[in-house]
Amino acid sequence: MTTPELTGPTLTGRTPAPGAATWTFRTLLILLVLDLTYLINAMDRQVFAILLPDIKQAYALTGNQAGTLSTIFTLGMGLAGIPAGYLADRIGRKRIIIASLLLFSITCALQATAAGLVDLTVWRILSGVGEGAQNAALYAAVGAYFHRNRAVAIGSINAAFGLGAFAGPLLGGALLSSTGSWRVPLYVFGAIGLVILVVLIFAVPRSVTEIGRHEEPRTTSAPGGAVRFFNRRVICCTIATVAAGFTIYGYLGLYPTYLRETHGYASDQTALAAAMFGLGALTAVFCGIFADRFDQRLVNVAGFAAIAGCGAGIFVFGTTYPAQLVFSLLLGVSFTGVVYTNTSALIQRSVPSAKVGRATGLFVAAMYIPASFSGYFFAATKSGFGWQTAGVIQLCAIPVVGLVAMAAMGKARD
């Protein structure tokens, strides 16, 4: 395994440890390519919510069926997380990233060929498997290579997600409007993924993605000398991740439907409102700088509190279209910029370097397995209590679990 070139101080001013990359033109270019792979992941993931009203009409789906379909891909993501994290540590992160990018690009396009609800659901789940496997391997590779500035590097991945989440609904909505077919955006996004796959194969060396895989576990004063994988910090991170994923993905899957049914906005207006969430995620790099310098638990407390505040704004106070745009933007900052970035970096910092892939896999599983049921939960709550009450429960009540988890966490170690 080749050690990357190390030159100059890290972003935080500390001397780089072996395997900790510094900010050179070469490393930034590599990070950009890795960011692009997650950008198309976000585009594939976010465009479906924009297409859902048309898909619901095409297949004559009930509200609960549509809600389930909107988030069922996260079941595949969650189920893939732990196995993919383990395999990334065992057989190589780049191999997993390549295979997963191929899988979710192909199955994104195959969703457009579905004859009915059953095969559409299958393709959605398999697409999620690819996205979840990529997530586990990609975050592990970036977190290990940019060890000293882990949260900043992970923040760049989340910023790429934000850009994709912003561009995906807009491009998907434009393709839908211009062609009149909800199938065309799925074909186009699948093709873009295959192009980025080719760039990844040739532009990112394995010496980057495999840093730390064979490192011996560091020792502590704990019984037996080795850092335990399931320590208190990991458990608290997992609980907070479950709360965050369940909260956000139920909301994301049905937010455009809420805007069209409650406020009567046109499809291009709902696309812009949904895209603002992704625009807010572009702040993840800056949030990562705070995460590398301050207590991540306190940063996450602020993030969960902000999610609850944005939820109240969207479903209680946001009676005008500009207000919806602002609250959607702030929700993107709160979730992707703060909570997702901080928690994914924090769980990696809580385990030995050789087990970063498994920690990231656990994070993916905790984020997306519960999220797969959140669309059904949100739709069912809406059916029983209406949009406003359901939205308050989804975005204001559930984040309290994350706040409790952060309060129970001990001091994180780097």
C-alpha positions in Angstrom: 0.0 0.0 0.0 1.4 3.4 -1.1 1.5 6.2 1.5 0.1 9.5 0.0 2.4 12.5 -0.2 2.2 14.6 2.9 3.3 18.3 2.7 2.6 21.2 5.0 0.4 21.6 8.0 -3.2 20.4 8.2 -6.2 22.7 8.3 -6.2 22.7 12.1 -2.5 23.5 12.3 -1.5 20.1 13.7 1.4 18.0 12.3 -0.1 15.3 10.1 0.0 11.7 11.3 0.9 8.9 9.0 -2.0 8.3 6.6 -3.5 11.7 7.2 -3.7 13.7 4.0 -3.0 17.4 3.7 -4.5 19.9 1.4 -2.6 19.8 -1.9 -3.9 20.3 -5.4 -3.7 16.5 -5.9 -5.7 15.7 -2.8 -8.3 18.3 -3.6 -8.8 16.9 -7.1 -9.2 13.4 -5.7 -11.7 14.7 -3.2 -13.6 16.5 -5.9 -14.0 13.2 -7.9 -15.2 11.4 -4.8 -17.6 14.3 -4.2 -19.0 13.9 -7.7 -19.9 10.3 -7.0 -22.0 11.4 -4.1 -23.5 14.2 -6.1 -25.1 11.8 -8.5 -26.2 9.7 -5.6 -28.1 12.7 -4.2 -29.6 13.5 -7.6 -30.9 10.0 -8.0 -32.3 10.0 -4.5 -34.0 13.4 -4.5 -35.6 13.5 -7.9 -38.1 10.7 -7.1 -40.0 12.9 -4.7 -40.6 15.4 -7.5 -41.8 12.6 -9.8 -43.9 11.0 -7.1 -47.3 12.8 -7.8 -47.1 11.7 -11.4 -46.0 8.2 -10.5 -48.9 8.0 -8.0 -51.3 8.9 -10.7 -49.7 6.6 -13.3 -50.0 3.5 -11.0 -53.2 4.6 -9.1 -51.4 4.4 -5.8 -53.0 5.2 -2.4 -51.5 7.8 -0.2 -49.9 5.2 2.1 -48.5 3.3 -0.9 -46.9 6.5 -2.3 -45.5 7.4 1.1 -43.9 3.9 1.5 -42.5 4.0 -2.1 -41.0 7.4 -1.4 -38.7 6.1 1.3 -38.5 2.4 0.7 -35.1 2.8 -1.0 -33.7 3.7 2.4 -34.4 0.1 3.5 -31.9 -1.1 0.9 -29.5 1.6 2.0 -29.7 0.5 5.7 -29.5 -3.2 5.0 -26.4 -2.7 2.8 -24.6 -0.5 5.4 -23.1 -2.9 7.8 -22.2 -5.6 5.2 -20.7 -3.0 3.0 -18.8 -1.4 5.8 -17.3 -4.8 6.8 -16.5 -5.6 3.1 -14.9 -2.2 2.6 -12.5 -2.9 5.5 -11.8 -6.5 4.3 -11.6 -6.3 0.4 -11.1 -2.6 -0.3 -13.2 0.6 -0.3 -12.6 1.5 -3.9 -14.1 -1.9 -5.1 -17.2 -1.3 -3.1 -17.6 2.3 -4.3 -17.3 1.1 -8.0 -19.8 -1.8 -7.6 -22.3 0.4 -5.7 -22.1 3.3 -8.1 -22.8 0.8 -11.0 -25.7 -0.8 -9.1 -27.6 2.4 -8.2 -27.1 4.0 -11.6 -28.5 1.0 -13.5 -31.4 0.5 -11.1 -32.2 4.2 -11.2 -32.8 3.8 -15.0 -34.7 0.5 -14.5 -37.3 2.3 -12.3 -38.5 4.0 -15.5 -39.2 0.5 -17.0 -41.4 -0.7 -14.2 -44.7 -2.2 -15.2 -46.3 -1.8 -11.7 -45.8 -1.2 -8.1 -44.0 -4.5 -7.3 -41.1 -4.2 -9.7 -40.9 -0.5 -9.1 -40.5 -1.2 -5.4 -37.8 -3.8 -6.1 -35.8 -1.4 -8.2 -36.2 1.3 -5.5 -34.8 -1.1 -2.9 -31.9 -2.2 -5.1 -31.1 1.4 -5.9 -30.9 2.0 -2.1 -28.6 -1.0 -1.7 -26.2 0.6 -4.1 -26.5 4.0 -2.5 -26.0 2.6 1.0 -23.0 0.5 0.0 -21.4 3.6 -1.6 -22.1 5.7 1.4 -20.4 3.2 3.8 -17.3 2.8 1.7 -17.0 6.5 0.6 -17.3 8.0 4.0 -14.8 5.4 5.4 -12.3 6.2 2.6 -12.6 10.0 3.0 -12.6 9.9 6.8 -9.5 7.7 7.0 -7.5 9.6 4.3 -8.3 13.1 5.7 -8.0 11.9 9.3 -6.9 15.2 10.9 -9.5 17.2 9.1 -12.1 14.4 8.9 -15.2 16.5 9.5 -14.2 19.1 6.9 -13.6 16.3 4.3 -16.9 14.6 5.2 -18.5 18.0 5.0 -17.3 18.3 1.4 -19.1 15.0 0.7 -22.2 16.3 2.3 -21.9 19.6 0.4 -21.8 17.5 -2.8 -24.9 15.8 -1.7 -26.5 19.2 -1.1 -25.5 20.3 -4.6 -27.0 17.2 -6.0 -30.1 17.5 -3.9 -30.5 21.1 -5.2 -29.8 20.3 -8.8 -31.6 17.0 -8.9 -35.2 18.3 -8.4 -34.6 21.3 -10.7 -33.1 19.2 -13.5 -35.7 16.4 -12.9 -38.5 19.0 -12.9 -37.3 20.6 -16.0 -37.0 17.3 -17.8 -40.5 16.4 -16.6 -42.0 19.7 -17.8 -40.3 19.6 -21.2 -41.0 15.9 -22.0 -44.2 15.3 -20.1 -42.8 12.0 -19.0 -41.6 11.1 -15.4 -39.5 8.3 -16.9 -37.0 10.5 -18.8 -35.3 12.0 -15.7 -34.6 8.5 -14.3 -33.0 7.4 -17.6 -30.9 10.6 -17.7 -29.7 10.4 -14.1 -28.8 6.7 -14.5 -26.6 7.6 -17.6 -24.8 10.4 -15.7 -23.9 7.9 -12.9 -22.2 5.6 -15.4 -20.1 8.5 -16.8 -18.9 9.5 -13.3 -18.1 5.8 -12.7 -15.6 5.8 -15.5 -14.0 9.0 -14.2 -13.7 7.4 -10.7 -12.0 4.3 -12.0 -9.1 6.2 -13.6 -8.8 9.3 -11.3 -8.8 7.9 -7.8 -5.9 5.5 -6.8 -6.3 2.8 -4.3 -3.5 4.4 -2.2 -6.1 7.0 -1.3 -9.1 4.9 -0.6 -7.4 2.1 1.5 -5.6 4.2 4.1 -5.8 2.7 7.6 -7.4 -0.6 6.6 -4.5 -2.6 8.0 -3.7 -0.4 11.0 -3.5 -2.2 14.3 -6.1 -1.1 16.9 -4.8 1.6 19.3 -4.7 0.7 23.0 -6.4 2.4 26.0 -6.8 1.7 29.7 -9.9 -0.2 29.0 -9.9 -3.9 30.0 -8.1 -6.0 27.5 -6.2 -2.9 26.2 -8.2 -2.4 22.9 -10.8 0.1 22.1 -14.2 -1.5 22.3 -16.3 -1.0 19.1 -19.6 -0.7 20.9 -18.6 1.9 23.4 -20.9 4.5 24.9 -20.1 7.1 22.3 -20.9 4.7 19.4 -24.2 3.8 21.0 -25.2 7.4 21.5 -24.2 8.3 18.0 -26.3 5.4 16.7 -29.4 6.5 18.7 -29.0 10.1 17.4 -28.6 8.8 13.9 -31.8 6.8 14.1 -33.7 9.8 15.2 -32.2 12.0 12.5 -32.9 9.6 9.7 -36.5 8.8 10.7 -37.2 12.5 11.0 -35.8 13.8 7.8 -36.5 11.1 5.2 -40.2 10.8 6.0 -40.4 14.5 5.5 -38.3 14.6 2.3 -40.4 11.9 0.6 -43.7 13.8 1.1 -42.7 17.5 1.3 -43.5 18.2 -2.4 -46.8 16.4 -2.0 -47.6 18.5 1.1 -46.9 21.7 -0.9 -49.1 20.7 -3.8 -52.0 19.4 -1.7 -52.0 22.0 1.0 -50.8 25.2 -0.7 -51.6 24.3 -4.3 -48.1 25.1 -5.6 -47.2 24.1 -9.2 -44.7 21.4 -9.9 -41.9 23.9 -10.6 -42.5 25.7 -7.3 -42.4 22.5 -5.3 -39.2 21.5 -7.1 -37.5 24.8 -6.1 -38.8 24.5 -2.5 -37.5 20.9 -2.2 -34.2 21.9 -3.9 -33.6 24.6 -1.2 -33.0 21.8 1.3 -30.0 20.7 -0.9 -28.8 24.2 -1.2 -28.6 24.4 2.6 -26.5 21.3 2.7 -23.7 23.2 0.8 -22.8 24.7 4.2 -21.5 21.3 5.3 -17.9 22.2 4.7 -18.1 25.2 7.0 -20.0 23.2 9.6 -17.2 20.6 9.3 -14.6 23.2 10.3 -16.6 23.9 13.5 -16.8 20.1 14.1 -13.0 19.8 13.9 -12.5 22.6 16.4 -15.3 22.4 18.9 -17.2 19.9 20.9 -19.3 18.0 18.3 -21.9 17.0 20.9 -22.8 20.6 21.5 -22.8 21.4 17.7 -25.3 18.5 17.3 -27.5 19.7 20.1 -27.8 23.0 18.1 -28.5 21.0 15.0 -31.3 19.0 16.4 -32.9 22.0 18.0 -32.7 23.8 14.7 -34.4 20.9 12.9 -37.3 21.2 15.4 -37.5 24.9 14.8 -37.6 24.6 11.1 -40.3 21.9 11.4 -42.5 24.4 13.2 -41.8 27.0 10.6 -42.7 24.7 7.7 -45.9 23.2 9.0 -47.2 26.0 11.4 -45.8 29.4 10.4 -44.8 29.0 6.8 -48.0 30.2 5.2 -46.3 31.9 2.3 -44.1 30.5 -0.5 -41.0 32.6 0.4 -41.2 31.4 4.0 -41.2 27.8 2.7 -38.1 28.5 0.7 -36.3 29.9 3.7 -37.3 27.2 6.1 -36.4 24.5 3.6 -33.0 26.1 3.2 -32.4 26.3 7.0 -33.5 22.6 7.4 -30.9 21.6 4.9 -28.3 23.5 6.9 -29.5 21.9 10.2 -29.6 18.3 9.0 -27.0 17.8 6.3 -24.7 20.6 7.3 -24.7 20.0 11.0 -26.2 16.7 12.2 -25.3 14.4 9.4 -21.7 15.8 9.1 -21.0 15.9 12.8 -22.5 12.5 13.7 -20.8 10.6 10.8 -17.4 12.1 11.8 -18.0 11.5 15.5 -18.8 7.8 15.1 -15.6 7.4 13.1 -13.6 9.1 15.8 -15.0 6.8 18.4 -13.5 3.6 17.0 -10.0 2.4 15.9 -8.9 3.3 12.3 -9.0 -0.3 11.1 -12.8 -0.3 12.0 -13.8 3.0 10.4 -15.6 1.1 7.6 -17.7 -0.9 10.1 -18.5 2.3 12.1 -19.6 4.0 8.9 -21.7 0.9 8.0 -23.4 1.1 11.3 -24.1 4.8 10.8 -25.6 4.0 7.4 -27.8 1.2 8.8 -29.0 3.4 11.7 -29.7 6.3 9.4 -31.6 4.4 6.7 -33.3 1.3 8.0 -35.6 3.3 10.3 -36.0 5.9 7.5 -37.5 3.3 5.2 -40.6 3.2 7.4 -40.7 6.9 8.0 -42.6 7.7 4.8 -45.4 5.3 5.8 -45.4 6.7 9.3 -45.7 10.3 8.1 -48.4 9.4 5.6 -50.4 7.4 8.2 -50.1 10.2 10.7 -51.2 12.7 8.1 -54.2 10.6 7.3 -55.2 10.5 11.0 -54.4 14.0 12.1 -53.8 16.2 9.1 -50.6 17.7 7.6 -49.9 20.2 10.3 -50.0 17.8 13.3 -48.2 15.1 11.4 -45.5 17.6 10.4 -45.0 18.8 14.0 -44.7 15.2 15.2 -42.2 14.3 12.4 -39.9 17.3 12.6 -40.4 18.7 16.1 -41.1 15.7 18.4 -38.8 13.0 17.1 -35.6 15.1 17.2 -35.9 15.2 21.0 -34.5 11.7 21.0 -31.3 13.0 19.3 -31.0 15.7 21.9 -31.2 13.1 24.7 -28.6 10.9 23.0 -26.1 13.8 22.7 -26.7 14.7 26.4 -25.8 11.1 27.4 -22.6 11.0 25.4 -19.2 11.2 27.1 -16.3 13.2 25.7 -15.3 12.1 22.2 -11.7 11.1 21.5 -9.8 11.7 18.3 
